[in-house]
Amino acid sequence: MTDIIDERELGPVGQEIVFENDRVRVWHIRLEPGESQPLHRHDHPYLVVAVQGAKNVVQTVDGTRIDADEPTGGVVYRDPGAVHMLTNVGGTTYLARLVELK
C-alpha cells in the first residue's frame, strides 16, 4: 500500500451509525468468522466495547499485523489517526459498539 491513502479507497468505520450527537458517534460492528472490515481511518479518538467478543487481527496500512483478542465485555481506547482493517479470525461472531469522541 502507498503512504498516501486515497479517500475513495477507505470504507466506513462500521456497518451503521446507531447514535450520533455533537459529542459522540456510535457505530455498530458485526463480523462473522473470516469476515473483514474494509480499510478505514479513525479521525477521532474512540472506544471499542465488545458486545460479543472474538479473536481478531488488525492489519495496518503499513502491513503490520496485530493480534487483537477482544473478550466479551472488554473495552479498549484508541487514539485517532489509525488506518487499518479488522478481520475476525476466530470461530464466533464479533459484535461491538465503537464510540467516536468528537
PyMOL commands that set and color helices and strands:
alter all, ss='L'
color gray80, all
select helices_A, chain A and resi 7-9
alter helices_A, ss='H'
color red, helices_A
select strands_A, chain A and resi 16-20+24-31+40-41+46-52+54-60+65-70+75-78+83-88+94-101
alter strands_A, ss='S'
color yellow, strands_A
deselect
rebuild
show_as cartoon
